[in-house]
Amino acid sequence: MNPNAANALARVRVVLDHPSHPGNIGSAARAMKTMGLTRLVLVAPRRMPDEEAHALATGAIDVLQGARVCASLREALEGTVLALAFSARRRQLSHAQLGVREAALEAARAAAGAEVALVFGNEQAGLSNSDVLLCNRLVHIPSDLNYSSLNLAAAVQVAAYEMRMALGERKLHAGAGERATLQDLEKLYEHLEESLRVTGFLDPGKPKRLMERLRRLFARAALEREEVAILRGMLNAYDQARSPRGKLD
């Protein structure tokens, strides 16, 4: 693998949200290492460290021991510009669903110059709708319609494989502008929601529904940091026109 691709792989983190079976954590670490991924992040694992996880992480104990444990998915995604939420379920008010190969190509482009996360949910419940909306993309792994449930470690293996193939097949170029981080976008959403409340455009009885749709809209746009700054500047101009004290940082 060329150095640029190896560097891009080093910017990809695999996030397991509330994993319940330590064996799956160990198997996921092994699946990652076979494809050159080494950064594992665990969100509130039920049991960790655990002997079963070590037993199933054959040859990938270094990945397991280097895993970072976070209290929340929001914390696990800090610093990323693109987060892919893997789920077998379609969501009515979520991002449009992408196939894993298409998503891996986008992730490969982003990883050329920034941090990327592959996010997997709990073995029983998967990712919640609110978890998916913290990410930029909803991704599915094509499978048989009669039995579409993949083991967590198997899903990680497929995603890691597609990432490696995408990085090996494409010339990596960072985008024309620096992509906005998820923290940049969260600040934009908070600012936008507050401004919409003041105007009365946001229905106080249904704030969640409108904000979910706006998250979908901006996720599709793949905003750059400068574009977020422009939007925040527009909102601040409105806030200042309404009240000299209305500006948000």
Long-range contacts (C-beta under 8 A, 24 or more apart in sequence): 1-36, 1-164, 1-167, 1-168, 4-112, 4-172, 5-167, 5-168, 5-172, 6-36, 8-108, 8-111, 8-112, 8-167, 8-172, 9-35, 9-36, 9-37, 9-38, 9-111, 9-163, 9-164, 9-167, 10-38, 10-39, 11-111, 11-114, 11-115, 11-116, 12-37, 12-39, 12-107, 12-111, 12-116, 12-117, 12-118, 12-163, 13-39, 13-40, 13-41, 13-76, 13-80, 13-115, 13-116, 13-117, 13-118, 14-39, 14-40, 14-41, 14-117, 14-118, 14-120, 14-156, 14-159, 14-160, 15-41, 15-42, 15-43, 15-73, 15-76, 15-77, 15-83, 15-117, 15-118, 15-119, 15-120, 16-40, 16-41, 16-42, 16-43, 16-45, 16-120, 16-152, 16-156, 17-43, 17-44, 17-73, 17-76, 17-119, 17-120, 17-121, 17-122, 17-127, 17-131, 18-43, 18-44, 18-45, 18-46, 18-121, 18-122, 19-45, 19-46, 19-122, 19-123, 19-152, 20-46, 20-122, 20-123, 20-124, 21-46, 21-52, 21-123, 21-152, 22-46, 22-47, 22-48, 22-50, 22-51, 22-52, 22-53, 23-52, 23-53, 23-55, 23-56, 24-123, 24-151, 24-152, 24-153, 25-50, 25-53, 25-57, 25-64, 25-67, 26-52, 26-53, 26-54, 26-55, 26-56, 26-57, 26-60, 26-64, 27-56, 27-57, 27-151, 27-152, 27-153, 28-120, 28-152, 28-153, 28-156, 29-53, 29-57, 29-60, 29-61, 29-63, 29-64, 29-67, 30-56, 30-57, 30-58, 30-59, 30-60, 30-63, 30-153, 31-153, 31-154, 31-156, 31-157, 31-160, 32-60, 32-63, 32-156, 32-160, 33-59, 33-60, 33-62, 33-63, 34-157, 34-160, 35-157, 35-160, 35-161, 35-163, 35-164, 36-164, 37-63, 37-160, 37-163, 38-62, 38-63, 38-66, 39-66, 39-68, 40-64, 40-66, 40-67, 40-68, 41-67, 41-68, 41-69, 41-70, 41-76, 41-117, 42-67, 42-68, 42-69, 42-70, 43-69, 43-70, 43-71, 43-72, 43-73, 43-75, 43-76, 44-69, 44-70, 44-71, 44-72, 45-69, 73-119, 73-131, 73-134, 74-134, 74-186, 76-117, 76-119, 77-117, 77-119, 77-134, 77-135, 77-182, 78-182, 78-183, 79-115, 79-181, 79-183, 80-114, 80-115, 80-116, 80-117, 80-181, 80-182, 81-110, 81-114, 81-115, 81-116, 81-179, 81-180, 81-181, 81-182, 82-106, 82-107, 82-110, 82-111, 82-114, 82-116, 82-117, 82-136, 82-137, 82-179, 82-222, 83-116, 83-117, 83-119, 83-134, 83-135, 83-136, 83-137, 83-182, 84-116, 84-117, 84-118, 84-119, 84-135, 84-136, 84-137, 84-139, 84-159, 85-119, 85-121, 85-127, 85-131, 85-132, 85-134, 85-135, 85-137, 85-138, 85-139, 86-118, 86-119, 86-120, 86-121, 86-127, 86-139, 86-140, 86-141, 86-155, 86-159, 87-121, 87-126, 87-127, 87-132, 87-138, 87-139, 87-140, 88-126, 88-140, 88-141, 88-143, 88-148, 88-149, 88-150, 89-126, 90-140, 91-129, 91-132, 91-138, 93-129, 93-209, 93-212, 93-213, 93-216, 94-129, 94-132, 94-133, 94-138, 94-212, 94-216, 95-132, 95-133, 95-135, 95-136, 95-137, 95-138, 95-216, 95-219, 95-220, 96-138, 96-216, 96-220, 97-138, 97-139, 97-140, 98-137, 98-138, 98-139, 98-140, 99-139, 99-140, 99-141, 99-142, 100-139, 100-140, 100-141, 100-142, 100-158, 100-159, 100-162, 101-162, 101-166, 103-137, 103-139, 103-162, 104-159, 104-162, 104-163, 104-165, 104-166, 105-166, 105-170, 106-137, 107-163, 107-166, 108-163, 108-166, 108-167, 108-170, 108-172, 109-170, 109-172, 109-173, 109-175, 110-175, 110-179, 111-167, 111-172, 112-172, 112-173, 112-174, 113-174, 113-175, 113-178, 114-174, 114-178, 114-179, 114-181, 115-181, 118-156, 118-159, 118-160, 118-163, 120-152, 120-155, 120-156, 120-159, 123-152, 133-212, 133-215, 134-182, 136-182, 136-219, 136-222, 137-219, 175-224, 176-224, 177-224, 177-225, 177-226, 177-227, 178-224, 178-225, 178-226, 179-222, 179-223, 179-224, 179-225, 180-223, 180-224, 180-225, 180-227, 180-228, 181-225, 184-223, 184-225, 184-228, 185-218, 185-223, 185-228, 187-232, 188-218, 188-223, 188-228, 188-231, 188-232, 189-214, 189-215, 189-218, 190-248, 191-232, 191-235, 191-248, 192-231, 192-235, 194-248, 195-235, 195-238, 195-239, 198-242
